[in-house]
Each structure stands twice: as structure tokens, then as C-alpha cells.
Amino acid sequence: MKPAAILILFVFVVSVSPSWAGPAEISACLKQVNPLKAERDQVAELDGVWGLFQKTEELQNNSALAITLDNKINSILFHLDYLCNTTDGIPFDELALYVSTGLAEKGEEKFREELIILGKSEGEIEVWFKFSKFAVANRYRALDPKTISSTIQSAHPFINRYLQLAEKINSKKDVGSVIQEAQKLTNHVETFFEIDPYMSQAIHENSQVPYADWDENYGGS
């Protein structure tokens, strides 16, 4: 092989190889999320927005909205942690390892037959196989740390508004506007989930993980 060709090949390999994030990089990313968690925790100390709604007579009939808002704020923080921890790919969980190994060693048809014998339904097997292919394809997918930081910064106003809303309810001041503010914040968070590329990616990736009952000992006791 000519030297020029070797150089081109070397550059190509370097360019496509994943740049693994070490513990320090992951820790630095998670550290950016901590201020948001601190604000969420301040709301939790007040029993959450749902708890505040329950303690406020004028708001008690709108507890479903409060639960939704609490859940969406927690979802933001969960998925930010997820992004930080999966900068260089999605680690195989137990199910992904089990199914991908079975497919590799036995082939789809034979492994499917084995799972049916173990008591798995055709529908469940299809979900497992689809998840395995997804896990393999994304095991080494890479995320840009700067873009993760941008997503974290974009999330901060929502958490701040959440804290301000909780403090407003707790102070019993201008409670009449709380429902409108809570609904508006909920809608804005939903839009954030849809339009922020990394947040929507994190939500999509987590939605691919199926439920697996490992008490069945990989398919049957």
C-alpha cells in the first residue's frame, strides 16, 4: 500500500473512532445539572407542586395538572443525567446483552423458538429483537458535550419557573393565576421535549427500552 493511502486510511480511522469520555468528563457534565436539581429539591421540600395544590383549597381540583408538571420536571433532570452518562454510547443492559448474544450465537429463528419454549409471546419476542438491534446500533453512538451543555442551559429556565411557581403557591399570594401559570409551564416543557434535539433523542432512546421480568429467569422459571 502506498504511503499516501496509508495516511488517508489512518486519518479515516482516527476520525470515526469514538472519543471516550472518562469519569472526569462525565462528572463535569453532571455538575452542570446539580444547580437544577437543587432548585427541584427546594420544591420537593415544599411537598412538590402536587402537594402544594393539595394543601391549597382553591387548587385541589386541579391536582392532575400538578402531578403532570412534577413529572415533567423530573423527566427533564432524568434525561439530562442520561445524556451526561451516555456521551459515548448507550451501555448494554442485561436484556440487550442476553438477546444480542442469543441472536449472534443461535440465529434469529432458533433463538425465537427457544424463547417461545421459555414462555415468551411472539409480540414480546418482536419487542426484544427490535430493542436488541437498537442497542447494538447505538452502543457507540457519540454526543457532543458542548451540545449537552447547551441543552442543560436551555432547561434551566423551566426549573427556575417551577421553583418560583412553588414558592408563589406556598406564600398564598395571587393563587388565582397559578393554574394558568402551571399549564403554561407544562406546555413549554412539552415543546422543549419536542424541539431540543438532544432532549428529544434522550426521550426516544429511553422509550426503546422494554420491560423485562428477570424473575422469570430469562424466560421461564
Contacts in CASP RR format, 6 or more apart in sequence:
PFRMAT RR
TARGET T0000
AUTHOR 0000-0000-0000
METHOD contacts of the structure
MODEL  1
MKPAAILILFVFVVSVSPSWAGPAEISACLKQVNPLKAERDQVAELDGVW
GLFQKTEELQNNSALAITLDNKINSILFHLDYLCNTTDGIPFDELALYVS
TGLAEKGEEKFREELIILGKSEGEIEVWFKFSKFAVANRYRALDPKTISS
TIQSAHPFINRYLQLAEKINSKKDVGSVIQEAQKLTNHVETFFEIDPYMS
QAIHENSQVPYADWDENYGGS
1 9 0 8 1.000
18 88 0 8 1.000
18 89 0 8 1.000
18 140 0 8 1.000
18 142 0 8 1.000
19 88 0 8 1.000
19 142 0 8 1.000
20 88 0 8 1.000
21 29 0 8 1.000
21 87 0 8 1.000
21 88 0 8 1.000
21 145 0 8 1.000
25 87 0 8 1.000
25 145 0 8 1.000
26 84 0 8 1.000
26 85 0 8 1.000
26 87 0 8 1.000
29 83 0 8 1.000
29 84 0 8 1.000
29 87 0 8 1.000
29 145 0 8 1.000
29 148 0 8 1.000
29 149 0 8 1.000
29 152 0 8 1.000
30 81 0 8 1.000
30 84 0 8 1.000
30 85 0 8 1.000
32 84 0 8 1.000
32 149 0 8 1.000
32 152 0 8 1.000
33 77 0 8 1.000
33 80 0 8 1.000
33 81 0 8 1.000
33 84 0 8 1.000
33 152 0 8 1.000
35 156 0 8 1.000
36 76 0 8 1.000
36 77 0 8 1.000
36 80 0 8 1.000
36 152 0 8 1.000
36 155 0 8 1.000
36 156 0 8 1.000
36 159 0 8 1.000
37 77 0 8 1.000
39 159 0 8 1.000
39 160 0 8 1.000
39 162 0 8 1.000
39 163 0 8 1.000
40 73 0 8 1.000
40 74 0 8 1.000
40 77 0 8 1.000
40 159 0 8 1.000
40 162 0 8 1.000
40 163 0 8 1.000
42 163 0 8 1.000
42 166 0 8 1.000
43 49 0 8 1.000
43 73 0 8 1.000
43 162 0 8 1.000
43 163 0 8 1.000
43 166 0 8 1.000
46 52 0 8 1.000
46 166 0 8 1.000
46 167 0 8 1.000
46 170 0 8 1.000
47 54 0 8 1.000
47 55 0 8 1.000
48 66 0 8 1.000
48 70 0 8 1.000
48 166 0 8 1.000
49 66 0 8 1.000
49 69 0 8 1.000
49 70 0 8 1.000
49 162 0 8 1.000
49 165 0 8 1.000
49 166 0 8 1.000
49 169 0 8 1.000
49 182 0 8 1.000
50 63 0 8 1.000
50 66 0 8 1.000
50 67 0 8 1.000
50 70 0 8 1.000
51 66 0 8 1.000
52 59 0 8 1.000
52 66 0 8 1.000
52 166 0 8 1.000
52 169 0 8 1.000
52 170 0 8 1.000
53 59 0 8 1.000
53 60 0 8 1.000
53 62 0 8 1.000
53 63 0 8 1.000
53 65 0 8 1.000
53 66 0 8 1.000
53 169 0 8 1.000
54 60 0 8 1.000
54 63 0 8 1.000
54 66 0 8 1.000
56 169 0 8 1.000
56 172 0 8 1.000
56 175 0 8 1.000
56 178 0 8 1.000
58 175 0 8 1.000
58 176 0 8 1.000
59 66 0 8 1.000
59 169 0 8 1.000
59 175 0 8 1.000
59 178 0 8 1.000
59 179 0 8 1.000
62 179 0 8 1.000
62 182 0 8 1.000
65 179 0 8 1.000
65 182 0 8 1.000
65 183 0 8 1.000
65 186 0 8 1.000
66 182 0 8 1.000
68 186 0 8 1.000
69 162 0 8 1.000
69 182 0 8 1.000
69 185 0 8 1.000
69 186 0 8 1.000
69 189 0 8 1.000
72 186 0 8 1.000
72 189 0 8 1.000
72 190 0 8 1.000
72 193 0 8 1.000
73 158 0 8 1.000
73 159 0 8 1.000
73 162 0 8 1.000
73 189 0 8 1.000
75 193 0 8 1.000
75 203 0 8 1.000
76 155 0 8 1.000
76 158 0 8 1.000
76 159 0 8 1.000
76 189 0 8 1.000
76 192 0 8 1.000
76 199 0 8 1.000
77 159 0 8 1.000
79 199 0 8 1.000
79 202 0 8 1.000
79 203 0 8 1.000
79 206 0 8 1.000
80 148 0 8 1.000
80 151 0 8 1.000
80 152 0 8 1.000
80 155 0 8 1.000
80 202 0 8 1.000
82 202 0 8 1.000
82 205 0 8 1.000
82 206 0 8 1.000
83 143 0 8 1.000
83 148 0 8 1.000
83 151 0 8 1.000
83 198 0 8 1.000
83 199 0 8 1.000
83 202 0 8 1.000
84 148 0 8 1.000
86 143 0 8 1.000
86 205 0 8 1.000
87 142 0 8 1.000
87 143 0 8 1.000
87 145 0 8 1.000
87 148 0 8 1.000
88 140 0 8 1.000
88 142 0 8 1.000
88 143 0 8 1.000
89 138 0 8 1.000
89 139 0 8 1.000
89 140 0 8 1.000
89 141 0 8 1.000
89 142 0 8 1.000
89 143 0 8 1.000
90 135 0 8 1.000
90 138 0 8 1.000
90 139 0 8 1.000
90 141 0 8 1.000
90 205 0 8 1.000
91 139 0 8 1.000
92 100 0 8 1.000
92 135 0 8 1.000
92 139 0 8 1.000
93 135 0 8 1.000
93 209 0 8 1.000
94 212 0 8 1.000
94 214 0 8 1.000
95 128 0 8 1.000
95 131 0 8 1.000
95 132 0 8 1.000
95 209 0 8 1.000
95 210 0 8 1.000
95 212 0 8 1.000
96 131 0 8 1.000
96 132 0 8 1.000
96 135 0 8 1.000
96 136 0 8 1.000
98 218 0 8 1.000
99 128 0 8 1.000
99 129 0 8 1.000
99 131 0 8 1.000
99 132 0 8 1.000
100 132 0 8 1.000
100 135 0 8 1.000
100 136 0 8 1.000
102 111 0 8 1.000
103 111 0 8 1.000
103 129 0 8 1.000
103 132 0 8 1.000
105 111 0 8 1.000
106 114 0 8 1.000
108 129 0 8 1.000
112 125 0 8 1.000
112 129 0 8 1.000
115 125 0 8 1.000
115 128 0 8 1.000
115 219 0 8 1.000
116 122 0 8 1.000
116 125 0 8 1.000
118 216 0 8 1.000
118 218 0 8 1.000
118 219 0 8 1.000
118 220 0 8 1.000
119 219 0 8 1.000
119 220 0 8 1.000
120 128 0 8 1.000
120 219 0 8 1.000
124 210 0 8 1.000
127 210 0 8 1.000
128 210 0 8 1.000
128 212 0 8 1.000
130 208 0 8 1.000
131 208 0 8 1.000
131 209 0 8 1.000
131 210 0 8 1.000
134 208 0 8 1.000
135 208 0 8 1.000
138 205 0 8 1.000
143 198 0 8 1.000
147 197 0 8 1.000
147 198 0 8 1.000
148 198 0 8 1.000
151 196 0 8 1.000
151 197 0 8 1.000
151 198 0 8 1.000
151 199 0 8 1.000
154 192 0 8 1.000
154 196 0 8 1.000
155 192 0 8 1.000
155 199 0 8 1.000
158 185 0 8 1.000
158 188 0 8 1.000
158 189 0 8 1.000
158 192 0 8 1.000
161 181 0 8 1.000
161 185 0 8 1.000
162 185 0 8 1.000
165 178 0 8 1.000
165 181 0 8 1.000
165 182 0 8 1.000
165 185 0 8 1.000
168 174 0 8 1.000
168 175 0 8 1.000
168 178 0 8 1.000
168 181 0 8 1.000
169 175 0 8 1.000
169 178 0 8 1.000
192 199 0 8 1.000
193 199 0 8 1.000
193 200 0 8 1.000
193 203 0 8 1.000
194 200 0 8 1.000
215 221 0 8 1.000
END
